[in-house]
Amino acid sequence: MASKKDHLLEDVSIISSSVKIEGNIHSEGNVRIDGSVNGNITVNGNLTVGEGSNLNGEIKAKNVIMNGMLTGKIFAEEKLRLESKASLKGDLAAKALIIEDGAFFQGCSNMEKQV
């Protein structure tokens, strides 16, 4: 039987492209952002930043798949993937980093066993 924590990590909260948030976001589960957020984002699960999204702030998540724009910092507990349409202006820290051809990254990276 799946625990409550396992169930939360299976769920995905979606912030659609028509949504603009001014403020911080905290989620125990997975999140997909296709809209705009001006604030910090803390996700205890996985975060997907869709193409066309625009974020300003600091991101903390277990894993991050980025295909939108971020001005700020990313702290990925495990893996950060900057896909081909991603644009990151800021620093990052992750155990594992993947940068696809076409992605833009301007900042410093830190890869340690403990993030």
C-alpha positions as a LaTeX table, in Angstrom:
\begin{tabular}{lrrr}
\hline
Residue & $x$ (\AA) & $y$ (\AA) & $z$ (\AA) \\
\hline
Met1 & 0.00 & 0.00 & 0.00 \\
Ala2 & 1.37 & 3.41 & $-0.97$ \\
Ser3 & 2.05 & 5.89 & 1.81 \\
Lys4 & 0.60 & 9.40 & 1.87 \\
Lys5 & 4.03 & 10.79 & 0.91 \\
Asp6 & 4.25 & 8.45 & $-2.12$ \\
His7 & 0.76 & 9.54 & $-3.20$ \\
Leu8 & 1.73 & 13.22 & $-2.98$ \\
Leu9 & 4.75 & 12.65 & $-5.21$ \\
Glu10 & 2.54 & 11.05 & $-7.88$ \\
Asp11 & 0.16 & 14.04 & $-8.03$ \\
Val12 & 1.07 & 17.04 & $-10.19$ \\
Ser13 & $-0.18$ & 20.55 & $-9.51$ \\
Ile14 & $-0.33$ & 22.60 & $-12.72$ \\
Ile15 & 0.02 & 26.35 & $-13.04$ \\
Ser16 & $-1.27$ & 27.03 & $-16.55$ \\
Ser17 & 0.06 & 29.54 & $-19.06$ \\
Ser18 & $-2.73$ & 32.03 & $-18.31$ \\
Val19 & $-1.78$ & 32.25 & $-14.60$ \\
Lys20 & 0.49 & 34.93 & $-13.10$ \\
Ile21 & 1.52 & 34.55 & $-9.45$ \\
Glu22 & 3.05 & 37.29 & $-7.30$ \\
Gly23 & 4.32 & 35.48 & $-4.21$ \\
Asn24 & 5.95 & 32.28 & $-3.02$ \\
Ile25 & 4.84 & 28.74 & $-3.84$ \\
His26 & 5.32 & 25.68 & $-1.61$ \\
Ser27 & 4.25 & 22.17 & $-2.56$ \\
Glu28 & 4.73 & 18.75 & $-0.96$ \\
Gly29 & 4.16 & 17.07 & $-4.35$ \\
Asn30 & 5.16 & 17.55 & $-7.99$ \\
Val31 & 4.50 & 20.83 & $-9.80$ \\
Arg32 & 4.39 & 21.91 & $-13.45$ \\
Ile33 & 4.57 & 25.64 & $-14.21$ \\
Asp34 & 3.56 & 26.96 & $-17.62$ \\
Gly35 & 2.68 & 30.48 & $-16.40$ \\
Ser36 & 4.55 & 33.32 & $-14.70$ \\
Val37 & 5.78 & 33.42 & $-11.10$ \\
Asn38 & 7.47 & 36.31 & $-9.35$ \\
Gly39 & 8.57 & 34.72 & $-6.07$ \\
Asn40 & 10.37 & 31.73 & $-4.60$ \\
Ile41 & 9.29 & 28.17 & $-5.39$ \\
Thr42 & 9.87 & 25.24 & $-3.01$ \\
Val43 & 8.79 & 21.79 & $-4.18$ \\
Asn44 & 9.48 & 18.64 & $-2.18$ \\
Gly45 & 8.90 & 16.59 & $-5.34$ \\
Asn46 & 9.79 & 17.28 & $-8.96$ \\
Leu47 & 9.37 & 20.62 & $-10.73$ \\
Thr48 & 8.79 & 20.99 & $-14.46$ \\
Val49 & 9.09 & 24.49 & $-15.94$ \\
Gly50 & 7.36 & 24.49 & $-19.31$ \\
Glu51 & 8.27 & 26.33 & $-22.48$ \\
Gly52 & 6.88 & 29.87 & $-22.42$ \\
Ser53 & 6.97 & 30.17 & $-18.63$ \\
Asn54 & 8.67 & 33.15 & $-17.02$ \\
Leu55 & 10.01 & 32.89 & $-13.45$ \\
Asn56 & 11.81 & 35.36 & $-11.21$ \\
Gly57 & 13.06 & 34.05 & $-7.88$ \\
Glu58 & 14.68 & 31.06 & $-6.25$ \\
Ile59 & 13.76 & 27.44 & $-6.98$ \\
Lys60 & 14.31 & 24.51 & $-4.61$ \\
Ala61 & 13.17 & 21.03 & $-5.68$ \\
Lys62 & 14.18 & 17.39 & $-5.75$ \\
Asn63 & 14.54 & 17.34 & $-9.56$ \\
Val64 & 14.03 & 20.21 & $-12.01$ \\
Ile65 & 13.26 & 19.98 & $-15.72$ \\
Met66 & 13.56 & 23.47 & $-17.17$ \\
Asn67 & 12.31 & 24.53 & $-20.59$ \\
Gly68 & 11.21 & 28.09 & $-19.75$ \\
Met69 & 12.91 & 31.26 & $-18.51$ \\
Leu70 & 14.26 & 31.87 & $-15.00$ \\
Thr71 & 16.07 & 34.84 & $-13.55$ \\
Gly72 & 17.24 & 33.66 & $-10.15$ \\
Lys73 & 18.78 & 30.57 & $-8.57$ \\
Ile74 & 18.07 & 26.84 & $-8.75$ \\
Phe75 & 18.86 & 24.33 & $-6.02$ \\
Ala76 & 18.13 & 20.79 & $-7.24$ \\
Glu77 & 18.53 & 18.11 & $-4.57$ \\
Glu78 & 19.26 & 15.53 & $-7.27$ \\
Lys79 & 19.14 & 16.48 & $-10.99$ \\
Leu80 & 18.69 & 19.65 & $-13.04$ \\
Arg81 & 17.93 & 19.36 & $-16.76$ \\
Leu82 & 18.09 & 22.50 & $-18.91$ \\
Glu83 & 16.22 & 21.55 & $-22.07$ \\
Ser84 & 16.73 & 23.17 & $-25.49$ \\
Lys85 & 14.34 & 26.12 & $-24.91$ \\
Ala86 & 15.55 & 26.85 & $-21.35$ \\
Ser87 & 17.03 & 30.18 & $-20.31$ \\
Leu88 & 18.66 & 30.49 & $-16.88$ \\
Lys89 & 20.21 & 33.76 & $-15.75$ \\
Gly90 & 21.52 & 32.93 & $-12.31$ \\
Asp91 & 23.40 & 30.36 & $-10.29$ \\
Leu92 & 22.61 & 26.69 & $-9.84$ \\
Ala93 & 23.47 & 23.87 & $-7.48$ \\
Ala94 & 22.70 & 20.22 & $-8.25$ \\
Lys95 & 24.16 & 16.75 & $-7.86$ \\
Ala96 & 23.72 & 16.13 & $-11.60$ \\
Leu97 & 23.42 & 18.66 & $-14.44$ \\
Ile98 & 22.28 & 18.14 & $-18.03$ \\
Ile99 & 22.37 & 21.04 & $-20.49$ \\
Glu100 & 20.83 & 20.32 & $-23.89$ \\
Asp101 & 22.00 & 21.96 & $-27.10$ \\
Gly102 & 20.20 & 25.30 & $-27.50$ \\
Ala103 & 19.74 & 25.99 & $-23.77$ \\
Phe104 & 21.03 & 29.31 & $-22.40$ \\
Phe105 & 22.85 & 29.47 & $-19.06$ \\
Gln106 & 24.57 & 32.53 & $-17.61$ \\
Gly107 & 25.83 & 32.11 & $-14.07$ \\
Cys108 & 27.84 & 29.81 & $-11.83$ \\
Ser109 & 27.25 & 26.12 & $-11.26$ \\
Asn110 & 28.01 & 24.06 & $-8.18$ \\
Met111 & 27.84 & 20.28 & $-8.29$ \\
Glu112 & 28.27 & 18.56 & $-4.93$ \\
Lys113 & 27.09 & 15.31 & $-3.40$ \\
Gln114 & 24.99 & 17.29 & $-0.90$ \\
Val115 & 23.01 & 20.26 & $-2.21$ \\
\hline
\end{tabular}
